[in-house]
Every structure is written in C-alpha cells, then in structure tokens.
Amino acid sequence: MAANGERESLRNRPIQIVHSFEGLANALDGIEVMPTFGRPRPFDTERFEERVRAELGRLAARGIGGIAVNVGYDRYLENEEGWRRFIRGVELAVELGFRIWIYDENGFPSGSAGGLSLRGHPELEALGIKRMRVGPVAGPCRLALPHPRACALAAYGQSSDGRRTRLDVEKDAAEICLDGGSFDAVDLYFIAPNFEGTHADYRDTSRKPFINPLDRRAVSRFLSVTHLEYFRRLPPHLWRRVQAVFTDEPSLMAHVLRPDPAKRFYPCLPWSEELSARFCERHGYFIEEGVESLFGGDAPEDRKRRRDFWSVAAGLYEQALGGVSGEVCAAIRVGLSGHLLAEESLWQHAVMQGNALGVLQHFHIPGIDVLTCDPELVNRSYSFTIKTGLSAAVLGGKRGLMVEVSEYGEYWTPERRRRLQEVREYWAGPRNANPPEYLKYTLAYCFLAGVREFAFYFPWRAFSEAEYRELCDFVRRLNDLGRGAPYKPTCALYYPIETIWEEYVPSEKDIWTGALEGQSERCRTLNRVMSDTCENLLLSNIQFIFADRRSLPKLRELGIRTLLFPQGETPSPEAQSLCRRMGIEPIELFATDAGALTARQRADLSHPALEAGRNVIYHSYDGFIFILNTGKQASSFDAAGTFDAVFPQRSLARQKIRGNTSLGPLECAFVYATPAPSGT
C-alpha cells in the first residue's frame, strides 16, 4: 500500500482514462476499447490478473495517480465474470495507491447505459416537439405523421395570401385529419422520440436511444443501473477509494448532428409531460397555443413565448441531470464530475444544455473537455469554455475543475474525421503530434483556468516512460504549488443565456456547421460578441467570472461589485434594480475589447501589483498569481515589489523577484501575492 506521503503525491497527479481492465490487459486503452470502434469482443482474458498488474505498474512508473475505468463492454453491466474481473482490477489498482474514477457509459453520451436504461421503459426515452411542413393540401384528407410513435400536438394551415389558420387537431392521434379547406402548406407539430440524427445516433458514440433528460424518472433509472450498481457491487473498502463518477457529454438531445442526406430530419425542441404541465402552471397557457412562435417569428410575443418555453425546459433539465445526479452521487459519497456536450459557444449552451452555467454548478467537480494541445488552437478556441467551467466552480463553491485532455484536434481534422483507421494509428502507432513543451503549455493553460483534476486521454503507450513521467510530474508540481486555492475574481461578465432563448429557433441543419447561419442577426451577433469579449478580457487580465441573473446574490457574497454587460446586451429594468439592491455597478460595454473600459476601471479590475507583458495572461488565486506566456516568443511581467516566485518548467525552488521578470516561450510561473518584507 502507498504511504501517506505517496498518496498525497498521487492525489496531485493525473488520472488516465483506460475504460476497461480487459482492454488494459490487452494493451489497448481509451477509444480503442469502445464498442463503436469495432474491436473484436470479448478480449483475451488469459492470465488476466498478471497482465493487468503489469500494465498498472507501467502506468505507475509513468507517474499516473489514478484511473478512470468501467466494467468491461462485453455484455456491459450484465456479465458476472466481467464484474469479477472489474472488482479484481480495482483491488490491484488500489494496492498501487491509485485513485479510482468510474466512467459511467458504454461509450458516450452518458445516459443510455448501453440500452439498459430504456429496457422495459420506453416511456423514458427522449422526446421532442417537431415540425413537418407538407403541401399543398386540400381537405378532406388524412396527414400521416413521420414516426410510428409520433402523436399530434397542433397544426396550422397557410393560404396563398399568407394568412395562417390554426386547425382542429385530435391531440395524441397518430395522424392529423383535415375536414376541408385548401392550403398552400400545412405545418404539423407532433411529439416523437429524439434519436435519429442526434448526438446519440452519431456513428462514433454508443448509438443507443437516449433517456429523456427532462424526466427525473429517466435520469434516476440511468443512475440505478450504473452508479448504484457500482456502489452495490464494489466492497466498501474499495468503494472508499472511488473519488468520482465521470459523466460524458450529456445534452438535451434536441438537435440535428451531421444529418444523413438520405434521411429527412425535422426541427425539434425538448419535450416531456412534466414540461407541458409546468409550462401551463407557470405561464397560464398551453405550449400548443403558441407552438408556432417556438419555431419562428420576429414579434415581441414570439420572443416572449420562446423565453417562456426555455425558462421551464432549462430548469427541468438542470433539476434532472444536475440535481438528481448530484444528489445520488452525494448519497453514495462520490463526486459527480465529467463534462457537457457543446461547451464552446453561448448559443450551443442554450440548444444543448438550456443553461450550461446552471447545470455545471450541480457537479461536485465541474469539468471541461480540451481536444487539442496545439497552443494556437488552445488560445483561440478555449477561452469561453474555460471561463464557463471556472465560473460554475466559483459560483457553486467548488475549489477546482476537471479536464479531459487529449490531442484529438490534431488527428481529427476535417479531411480525416471519422476515418477509424487513422484514429487507431493515433492510439496504436508512433506519436507525431505535439512536442513536449506544447503539451505542458496546454496543461498549464488548464491549470490557469482552475483545473486541478487532470484526466489524460493521451495514448500513453506511444510515449516513452520518461516523456510521460515528465508530463505527470509537471501536473503534480502545479498541484503541489496551487491546489485548493480559490480563484479571486474582481468582476463578472453577464451570461445572457435568456436572450439566446428568445432568439433561437430550431433547425434541421447541422448543429455544428449550419444551424447558426439560420438564426437571427441578434443571436449570431451576441454569440460572437460574448466569445470575443470573454477572450479579450482574459487577454487583458481582467479577473472575471460569468454570472446570470440568478447569480447576482452570489456575487455579493464573493465581494464582486462590478457586473459587465456585453456589447448590445442592455440590462433589463429588473436586472438594474437587482444590481442596485446588491450594491453592484452595472457597466454596459460598447466594444468587445478592454477599450470598452476606462483606464480607472481596467486598473481596478486587474491586479495592482502586476503588469503583464505581451502575450502574458494571469489568474489571481487566494495566495498566489498564476502567470502564463501564451506566445512562442519570450516575454516578461513587472512585479511592483519583491515577491517569491516559482517557475515549474524549471524547478520547484522559490526565488525572489522584483521588477521586470522574464518568461520563456509558453512558460508559466507562480507569483506569491504577498510581497516580501522590505529589505529582504
């Protein structure tokens, strides 16, 4: 068993995502062992214990401090021999002092449990309100709905003069009957399962129908066959070593992802019976009465109805996915961690998560996904992502984030995406992506963002033992120096998710590449402005977190007295009134860069004892400032006073600094925030 000092060291080291012990025994890890990537099943399990022990030893020698693992994929969760192998594998890992994380799905996105969640419970499947346009139509006639389990909600006919008429519809019927009339087009609104064309149906996932994430019963069912089954199966002395459960890319599952041109997909929104009931209770009318507004329209009433809808849908999703999962994990004494789908932009936060900032606050260890280690891509693509995660951690009272970090972006370029042979080359062949200094930079960038739990999805066998050990040691050095210290923001940037709710209309286009183009100019502009403002404030070293309207009381607790509103987002009278009561100053930005602030405001919102040079960014934590040179050329920072500093890429030795201090390309530094006494 590891001694206490060794355990502390392992706590500060990264974990490796290996998935199954069967894969580990066969020298395969990560995506290589997932069922969707076509590896033959079952794996060879001869001399299982001996081979697993040897592979865990190789991981330990490389500096790994834990593993994220799940029961084997052969008859997932139902194979008694597989459970015995899993328990024995956990025992071997614990003997080496490893921390244990449990990966909760048979692939991704988390929710289906390889099909077990919905077995015998079809009523728990994800549902959506969908729209299909047909025409011209002349009654009397019967209009069939396009799914065997579809049921009618509403219908509207459009005449040649553009006039629209709400048609009588038998709710829950399998078809819509028109008694008469002639229309150029008829819009049919119906409820049907959300699977085909969604992330759950994407070829690189588990490809199983998904649970209804608005339904607490569905989320509870998933937890009962996964989290609670692990709790039941693992002996107490092993369960005590399970630190967290890793949930992977859940979403509302009401979108179209990489549509198949041979199939027809329909614009959709999430749906549940509870959503229908809650909506009527809160807003005083039925969803079907204003369903047209949910799919289009520029009038104020249209926007109000969309906001009404999302205010309920986002709340139900947050309560079910975040609330129920968090409560169950707390009850069995493990942390809820993992990351959400579509973290990179505000409008996708609405489409995929309702309110991602709210959902993540329910995670005990909120997480993000960083899919590249190219510094230029990291700098350009992840400022909004990291600030979302960090903000959720600060607002939720958590001390740090988790990151799943990999080099997928370097291998899954557009011209190579989904070519499985090349993915296998990445996992099994020689690495030729990023030099070590790029990998360290990415890890330091994540640390700057508040990450303290690092989940490696690198192909560790493709590194030499010394190379991988150095990466793991670097993570340990960062955590040894800074773990546990909370971020110290001086202001907040308003998170205008409700404006996106008002503007977003469902699309049959690809959520990644085409759906945004069809949104209103206001939606597109605000989405861009929010990302640009976030990046520019980060580069200007303004110490900020995101905050939505619900967060304002928390800002007061944190001592934040300034709330920035992104360009074009005018604070509502309600928000202004709440700011006044909280003693918070609202500032409307007229541009996306720091020039939108006065020199006095910039000075007040950055660190008074530090002036950053070109390409140098920092975050201020309780007790230290973490500084990072984002450029590939040397730079510097000025410290107004004498400070202690540590440069982790050089050593762990403290040294005195004063005035201008050099940073090498992509180098980081800890500067301890209290100046040394004069004369030292």
MARDRENTOR-176498 format. One record per residue: residue in one letter; x, y, z of N, C-alpha, C in turn. Coordinates in steps of 0.1 Angstrom, whole numbers, plus 5000, padded with zeros to 4 digits. Layout:
AXYZXYZXYZ...
//
This chain:
M500849885000500050005000500950135000A500450234994501150364993501150425007A502250485011502350565023501550695022N501350765033500550885033501150985023G502451005024503151105015502951065001E503050934998502950894984501450914980R500550884988499150904985498851054982E499451144989499251284987499851324973S500951264970501551294957500651234946L500151114948499251054938497951144936R497551204947496351284946496551404937N497751454936498051564928498451524914R498551404911498951354897497651334889P497851324876496751304867496151164868I494951144863494451004861494450974847Q494450854843494450804829493150744827I492450784816491250714812491550594804V491250474810491650344803490350274799H489250304805487950234803488050094809S488349994802488149854808489449794812F489449704822490649634826490949524815E489949474808490149384797490949454786G490649574783491449644773492849674778L492949704791494249734797495149604796A494549484799495249364798495749334784N495049384774495349354760496149474754A496649554762497549664758496749764749L495449784752494649874744493849964754D493750094751493150184761492250284753G491650364761490850474756489850434745I489850514734488850494724489050364717E490250304718490450174712489550064717V489150074729488349964735486849984734M486450104730484950134729484350054718P483150004721482449914712482249974698T482050114697481750174684482950174675F484150144680485350144672485750004667G484849904669484949784661485949684666R486449694678487449594682486649464685P487249354682486549224685486349204699R485249144703484849114716484648964717P484948894728485548954740487048964738F487649034747489149044748489748914753D490948884751491648774757491848804772T491348714780491448724794492348624801E493148554793494148454799495148534807R495548484819496448544828496048694830F494748714832494248844834494848924845E494948864857495448934868496948974866E497748884861499148914859499349024849R498549024838498749124828498249264833V497149264840496649394845497649454855R498149364864499149414873500349474866A500749414856501949464848501649594842E500449614836500049734829499849844839L499249814850499049924861500449964866G501349874867502749904871503350004861R503149974848503650064837503050204839L501850214842501150344844501750414856A501950344867502550394879503950454876A504750374868506150414865506150544857R505050564850504950684841504350804849G504050784862503650894870502150914871I501350824866499950834867499450814882G498450894887498050874900496650814902G496050774891494750714892494250674878I493150604878492550564865491050594865A490550624853489050624851488750494843V487850414849487650284844486250244845N485750154837484450094839484449944837V483349884840483249744838483349714823G483849594819484049564805482849574797Y483049604784481949624774481349494769D481949384771481249254767480149224776R478849234771477649224779477649324790Y477849444787478149564796477149564807L477649564820476949564832476149444835E476149344827475349224829476249094829N477449104828478448994827479048974841E478648864848479148834861480648814862E481148754852482648734851483248864849G482648954841483149084838483249164851W482149154859482149224872483249174881R483549044881484648984890485949044885R486149044872487349104867487549254871F486449324870486449464873486849484888I486249414897486549424911487949384914R488449284907489849244910490749354904G490449414893491249514887491349634896V490149674903490149784912491049754924E490949624929491849584940493349604937L493749564925495149574920495549724919A494549804914494849954913495050014927V494149974936494250034949495449994957E495949874954497249824960498349914956L498249974944499350064940499050214944G497950234952497650364957496850444947F496450394936495750474926494350514931R494050644927492650684929491850624918I490550604921489650544911488550634908W488350654895487150724889486450624881I485150634881484250544873483750614861Y483950564849483350614837481950544836D480950624833479550574835478750534823E479450514812478650484799479350374791N478650314782479150224772479450294759G480350394761480650484750480250624755F479650704746479150834750478050874740P477150954743476951034755476350954767S476651004779476150934791474650944792G473950834795472550824797471850694793S472450634783471750514778472150384785A473350384791473850264798473850144788G474250164776474350054767472950004763G471850084765470550034763469749994775L470449974786469749924798468850024804S469150154803468250254809466850244804L466650214791465350214785464750074783R465549974787464949834785463749824794G462649794788461349784796460749914800H461450024796460950154799460950254787P460250214777460150304765459650444768E458850454779458250584782459350684787L460550634790461650724795462550774784E462250744771463050784760462950934758A464050994753464051144749462951174739L462251274741461151314732461351464728G460751494716460851634712459651674705I459351814705458351874697459051894683K458451844673458951854659457951924650R458551974639457652044629457951984616M456851944609456951894595456051984586R456552034575455752114566455452024554V454152024550453651954539452752054530G452552024518451752104510452052094495P451152144486449852194490448852084495V447852124503446952034509445552084506A444651984502443252014501442451914508G441551954517440751864525439451824518P438851724523439251644535440351544531C441251524541442351434539442951394553R443751294553444551254565445951274562L446651334571448051364570448851274580A449651184575450351084584451551154590L451851124602453051174609454151084606P455451134606456551064600457250964610H456650924621457350834630456250744636P456550614637455450524642455050554656R455850624664455450664678455050814679A454950884668454551024668453151044672C452851154679451451184682451351334680A450151374675449851514671449851604683L450251734680450151834690449351954685A449652004673448952114667449252114652A448452194645448652214630448152354626Y448852414616448552544611448552534596G447552584590447552594575447752734570Q448452744559448852874553448152884539S447352994537446753014525447653094515S447253104503448053164492448353314496D447453374503447653514507448553534519G449053424525449953424536449253414549R447853414549447153404562447253264567R447453264581447653134587446453104596T446052974596444852934604445252814613R444852824626445052714634443952604632L444452484629443452374626443152294638D441952234637441552144648442352014647V442851974658443751854658443351774670E443251644668443051554679444351524686K444651584697445951564704446151414706D447451374705447951244707447551144696A446851194686446551104675447751074666A447750964659448850924651448850984637E447751064634447651134622446751254624I446851354614446051474615445051474604C443751484608442651484598442151624595L442051654583441551784578440151764572D439151824577437851814572437551884559G438351994557438152064545439152174544G438952264534439852374533441052344523S441652444518442752434508443852524513F445052464513446252544519447452524510D448252624509449452614502450452524509A450352534523451252454531450552434545V450852324551450352294565451552254573D451752324584452752284594452152194605L452752074605452351974615453251974627Y452751994639453651994651453251864659F454251784662454051654668455151624678I454851524687455751474696456251344691A457651324692458251194687459551174694P460051054694461351034700462451114694N463451154702464651224697465851124697F466151064686467250984685467950994671E467250964661467850974647468351114644G469651124640470151254637470751334648T470651274661471151354672472551294676H473151354686474451314691474451164695A473251124701473150984705473250884693D472950934681472950854669474150874661Y475050954665476350984658477150854658R477850824647478450694645479650664654D480250774660481350744669480850744684T479550734687479050724700478550584703S477850564714477250434717476050404708R475450504701474350484692473250404698K472750454709471550394715470550504718P469250474717468250574721468550624735F468250754736468650824748467550844758I467850854771466850884781466351024779N465151054784464651194784465251274795P466251364792466951434802466151534810L464851564806463951644813463151574824D463351444824462451354832463351294843R463051334856463851284867463751134868R462651074864462550934865463550864855A463750924844464650864834466150884839V466450994844467851014850468050914862S467050904870467150814881467350664877R466650634866466750494860468250474856F468750574849470150554844471050544856L470950624866471750614878471650484885S470450424885470250304892470950184886V471050184872471750074865473250104864T473750214867475150244866475750284879H475650404884476250454896475850354908L474650334910474150254921474650104920E474750054908475149924906476649904910Y477450004906478850004910478950014926F478150094932478150114946477749974953R476749904947476349774952477449674950R478149674939479049564936480449574943L480949704944482249714950482149704965P483049624971483149614986483449754992P482949785004483149915010484549965010H485549875013486949925014487449975000L486849914989487249964976486450084972W485150084976484350204973484850334979R485450324990486050434997487150504988R487750424979488850474971488250534957V486950524955486350584943486150724946Q486750814939486750954941485551024934A485250974921484251044914483750954903V482550994897482050934886482151034874F482550984863482851064851481651054841T480851164840479751154830480251234818D479851184806480451224794479451274783E479451404781478751474770477251454770P476551454781475051454781474551584774S473351584770472751704764471251694764L470551794760469051784758468651704747M469551664738469351574726468251624717A468151754715467151814706467751894696H468451834687469251904676469451804665V470051854654470451764643471951774642L472651654642474051654641474551574629R475251634620475751574608474651494601P473651554596472451484590472851394578D472151284577472351194566471451244555P472151274543471351334532470251234527A470351104530469351014526468151014535K468151084546467051084555466551224557R465351234562464751364565464751384580F465251504584465151534598464351664600Y463851684612462951794615463451884626P463252014625463552094636462852044649C463552054660462852004672463352074685L462552064695462752114708462552004718P463152014730462951904740461551904745W461051794750459651774754459551674766S458651694775458251594784456851634789E456151534795454851564800454951664812E455951654820456151744831456451884826L457151894815457452024808456052094805S455252014798453952064794453152114806A453052034817452352074829452952194836R454252194838454952304844454752434837F454852424823454752544815453352614817C452352534817450952584819450852644833E451352584843451252634856451952774857R453152784851453952904853453453014845H453052984832452753094823451353114819G450453014823449053044822448453004808Y449252944800448752894787449452774783F448852694773449452574769450452594758I451552504758452552524748452052524734E451052434731450552424717449852554713E449352634722448752754718449752854712G450952844715451952934710453152864703V452852734698453952654693454552714681E453852784673454452844661455552944665S455353014676456353114680457653044684L457552914688458852844693459652814681F459152804669459852764657460152884647G459753004651459953124643459153244647G459353354640458653474643459553584650D459353704645460153814650459453914659A458153884662457453974670457853964685P457654064693457954054707457253934714E455953914710455253794716455953664712D456453654700457253534697458453514706R459153614708460353604716459953574731K458853634735458453604749458053464751R457353404741456953264742458153174742R459253204734460453124734461153134747R461153254753461753264766460953194777D459653194776458853124785459152974784F459252924772459552784770460852744776W461852814772463252774777463452794792S462752884798462852904812462352784820V461352714814460952584821461752464817A462052454803462852344799464252344805A464952454805466252464811466252424826G465152474833465052444847464852294850L464052234842463752084844465052004841Y465752044830466951974827468051984838E468152104843469152134854468752054866Q467452044870467051974881467251824880A466951774867467051624865468551584863L469251644853470551594850471551634861G471551764865472451814875472051774889G470751814892470251794906470151654911V469551564903469351424907470651354907S471451374896472751314896473651354908G473651484911474451534922474051474935E472651464937472151414950472551264951V472351194941472751044942474151024944C475051104937476451084940476851124954A476251234959476451274973476051164983A474951104980474351004989475350884990I475950844979476950734979478350774980R478550904984479850954988480850954977V480450994965481451014954481151144947G482051204940481851334934481251304920L480351394916479851404902480851484894S481351434884482251504875481951474861G482851504852482651494837482451624831H481951624818481751744811480551734802L480051854798478851854790479251864775L478251844766478451854752478252004748A479052044738479052174732479252284743E480552294747480952394757481452524751E481652524738482452634732481752764728S480452764728479852894725478452914732L478053034734476853064742475653004735W475453014722474252974716474052824718Q475152744717475052604719474852564733H475252654743474852634757473352624758A472652714750471252714751470652594744V471052564732470552454724470752314731M471952294736472352164741472052154756Q472152264764472152244778471052334785G470352424777469452514784470152634790N470952604801471752694807472952614813A474052614805475152524809475852574822L475852704824476452764837475652714849G474352704848473552654859473652504861V473752424850473852274851475252244858L476252304853477652274858477752304873Q476952394879477152424893476652314902H475952214896475552094904476551994904F477652004896478751904896479651934908H480051824915480951844926482351874921I482651824909483951864903483551904888P483152024885482752064872483952034862G483652004850484651964840484552034827I485652034820485652074806486451974798D486351984785487051894775487951984766V489251954766490152024758490751924748L490451944735490651844725491851864716T492751954721493951984713495052034723C496252014718497452064726498252154717D497752204706498352304698498152434705P499152504709498952634717498152734709E498252744696497452844689495952804689L495652674688494252634689493752654703V494552614713494152634726493752784729N494652874725494453014728493253064721R493053014709491953074700490553014704S490552894709489252814710488752794724Y489552814734489052764747488852874758S488953004754488753104765487353094770F486353084761484953084766484652954774T485252844769485052714776485652714790I486852764792487452764805486752854814K486352974809485653064818484253014822T483652934814482352874818482552774830G483552684828483852594839484352664852L485252754850485752824862484652904869S483752964861482653044867481652944875A481352834869480552734876481152694889A482452664889483152624901483052734912V483352854908483352964918481952994923L480952994914479553024919479052904927G479452784924479052664931479852634943G480852714947481652694959482552574958K482952544945483952434943485352484942R486352404946487752454946488452424933G487852354924488652334911487852264901L488352254889487752184878488452054874M487851974866488451864859488551894844V489651844838489751854824489951714818E489251674807489651564799490451624788V491751584787492651654778493251554768S493351584755493751494745494351574733E494751504723495251564711494251534699Y493051504702492051474691492151574680G492151704683492151804673493251794663E494351744667495451724657495251614648Y494451514651494251404643492851394636W491951464643490551464637490351584629T491251624620491051734611489851704602P489251804596488051784588488251674577E489451674571489651584560489951434565R490151424578490451294583489351244593R488451324596487451294607486651164603R486551084613485750964612486350854604R487650874600488350764594489050674605L488350574608488750494620490150444620Q490650404608492050354607493050464612E492750584609493750694613493550714628V492350704633492250714648493050604655R492950484649493750374655495250394654E495650454643497050484642497450584653Y496550674656496850774667497050694680W496250594683496250534696497350424696A497650364685498550244685499850274678G499950374670501250394663502050504669P503150534663504050634669503450774669R503650844680503150984681503851074672N503151164665503851274657503151404658A502551434669501651554670502451664676N502451684689502951804696504251774704P505151864704506351844712506051864727P506851814736506551824750506251954755E506852064750506552194755505152244752Y504552194741503152224738502252154747L502552024750501751954760501752024774K502952064778503052124791502252264791Y502352334780501652454779500152434781T499652334774498152314775497752274789L498552194796498352164810498352284819A499352374816499452504824498252594821Y497852594808496652674805495352624812C495252494813494152434821494252474835F495452464841495652504855495252644857L495652734848495252874849493752894850A493052804843491552804842490952744855G491752694864491152644876491152494877V491752424867491752284866492752224877R492252134885493052064895493051914893E492051864886491951724883492151704868F493251634864493651624850493351474846A492451454837492151324832492751314818F493851234817494551224804493851124795Y493651164782493251074772494251064761F495551084765496651064756496950914754P497450874742497850734740499150714747W499050674760500250674769501350574764R500950474757501950374752502750434741A502350544734503050594723504150694728F504150724741505250804747506250704754S507550754755508450684763508150704777E508650614786508350624800508750754806A509950804801510450934807509651044802E509151044789508351154784507051164792Y506351054794505051054801505251094815R506351044821506651074835506751224837E507451284828507651434829506351504828L505451464819504151534819503351514832C503351394838502651364850503351444862D504651444862505351524872505051674871F504951724859504551864857503251894863V502251804861500951824867501051824882R501851724887502051714902502651844907R503651904900504252024905503252134906L502452154895501452254895500452244907N500052114909499052094920499752104934D500952064935501652084948501752224952L501952314942502052454945500752534946G499752484940498552564939497152504942R497152374946495852304948495152364960G493852384958493052424969492752574971A493552654963493352794964492252844955P491252914960490152964951490553084943Y489853084931490053204922489453324929K490053444926489653574932489253664921P488053654916487553754906487253884912T487453994903487154124908485854174901C485354104891484154154884483454024878A482354054872481553944865481153994851L481053904842480553934828479253864827Y478253944824476853894823476753784813Y476153674817475953554808474553564802P474353614790473053644785472253534779I472153424786471553304781470053324778E469453414785467953434783467753504770T468653584765468553654752468653554741I469553454743469653344733468353264733W467753244744466453174745465453244736E465353374737464453454730464653444715E465853434711466253434696466353304689Y466653194696466953074690465653004684V465752964672464652884666465352754661P464652644662465152514659465452504644S466352414640466852404626467052254623E466852224610467152084606468552074601K469352184602470752194597471652144608D472852104604473852054614474152154625I474152114637474252204648475652264649W476652184643478052234643478352334632T477752304620478252384608477152464601G475852444603474852514595473752584603A473452534615472252584622472452724626L473652774630473752914635473453014623E473852974611473653064600472153104598G471253014602469853044601469253124613Q470053154622469553224634469453374631S468753444640468653594638470053664639E470053784634471353854634471653884649R470653914657470953934671471553814678C471053694675471653574681473053554676R473253564664474653544658475653654664T475153774665476053884669476353864684L475353834692475553814706476453694709N476253594702477153474703478653514700R478853584690480253634686480753724697V479953824700480353924710480753864723M479953774728480253704741481653634740S481853564730483153484728484253584727D484153694719485253784717485453864730T484453904737484653984749485353894760C484953764761485553674770487053664767E487353644755488753624751489553754754N488953874750489753994752489854034767L488854004775489054034789490153944795L490153814791491153724795492553774792L492753814779494053864775494353994781S493454064786493654194793493854174808N493754054812493954024826492954094836I491754094831490654134839490154014846Q490054014859489753894867488253884868F487653794860486153794859485653654859I484453634862483653514860482353554853F481653454847480353474842479353474853A478253544851477153544861475853574853D474853484856473453514850472653584861R471453614858470553684867470453624881R470453484881470353414894471553434902S472653464896473953464903474253594911L473453694909473753824914473953824930P473053754937473253754951474553684955K475053584947476253524950477453614947L477353704938478453804935478653884948R477653924954477754004966478553924977E478253794978478953714988480453704984L480753704971482153694967482853824967G482153934971482754064972482954134958I482154084948482254144935481254254934R481754374930480854494929480654554915T481154474905481054524891480554414882L479454444875478954354865478954414851L479754354842479954394829478854334820F478254414811477254364802477854364788P477854254780478554254767477854354758Q478654394748478154494738476854454732G475854544733474554514727473554454737E473954414748473154344758472854454769T471754524768471354624777470654564789P471154594801470554534813469054574814S468254474817466754494819466554574831P465354644832465054714844465154624857E464754504855464754404866466254384871A467154364861468554344864469154464870Q468754584865469354704871468854724886S467554694888467054704902467754614911L467954484906468654384915470054434917C470754484907472154534909472154644920R471254734919471154834929471054784943R470154684945469854624958471154554963M471854494954473054414957474254504959G474154634956475354714956476354684945I475854644933476654614922476554714911E477654764906477654854895477554794881P476454814874476354754860477154854850I477954794842478654864832478354804818E477854884809477554834795478754864787L479354754781480454764773480054804759F480854904753480454944739481354884729A482254794733483154714724483454584731T484154494723484454364729485854364735D486654474734487954464740487954554752A489154554759489254624771489154774769G489254824757489054964754487655014758A486754914760485354954764485354994779L486454974786486555014800487455144801T487255224810488155334813489455284819A490455364818491755324824491655304839R490755374846490555354860489855224862Q488855194854488155064856489054944853R489954954843490854844840491854824852A492254934857493254924869492554864881D491254894883490554844894490254694893L490154644880489754504878490954414875S492154464874493354384873494154384886H495254324886496054314898496954434900P496854504912497554624913499154614913A499554494916501054474918501654404906L500954394895501454314884501154384871E502154394862501854444849502354344839A501454294831501854184822502354234809G503454164803503954204790503154144779R503654154767502954104755502753954757N501453914754501053774754501053704768V501253784778501253724792499853744798I499353634803498053644810498253584824Y497253614832497353554846495953544852H495853464862494653454870495153464885S494353544893494753564906493953474916Y494753394923494153294932494453344947D493753284956493953324970495353284974G496353374975497653344979498753344968F498353344956499253344945498653394932I499453434923499053464909499753364900F498953304891499453214882499553284868I500753284863501153364851501553274840L501153304828501353214816501753304804N502853274798503153334785502553254774T501553314767500753244757501553244743G502653314742503353324730504553224728K504953214716506153124713507453204713Q507353324718508553404720508653444735A509853474739510053514753509253644756S508753664768508153784772508453814787S507753904793508053934807506853994814F506954014827506054084835506754164845D506054274850506654364860505954344873A506754314884506154304897506554424905A505554494911505754614918506054584933G507254544936507654494949508454374948T508854324959509654194960508754084963F508753974955507853864957508753734956D508153624961508653494959507953444946A508753364938508253314926508753174924V507953094917508452954913508052944898F509052884891508852864877508852704874P507652644874507552504874508252434862Q508452494851509152434840510652424842R511052504853512552494856512752414868S512152444879512252364892511252414901L511252354913510252384924510852484934A512152534931512752624940512152764940R511952814952511452954952512653054950Q512353164944513353264942512753404943K513553504947513053634949513053704935I511953774932511853854920511453994924R511854094915511454234917511554294903G510554374900510554444887510354354876N511054384865510854314852511454174853T510554074850510953934851510653864838S511653784833511553724820510753594821L509953564811509353434809509753374795G510053254795510453184782509153164774P509353124762508153084754507252984760L505953014761504952914767505252884781E506052964788506352934802505352984812C505252914824504352964834505152994847A504453064856505153094869504053114879F504453084892503653124904504353244910V503553344912504053464920503153474932Y503853464944503053464956502653604960A501353624963500753754962501153854972T501753804983502153904994503653934992P503954064990505354094988506154065001A507354034999508254005010508554135018P508854125031509054255038510254335032S510154465033511154545027512554515033G513554525025514954495030515354355027T514454265023514754125021515454105007
//
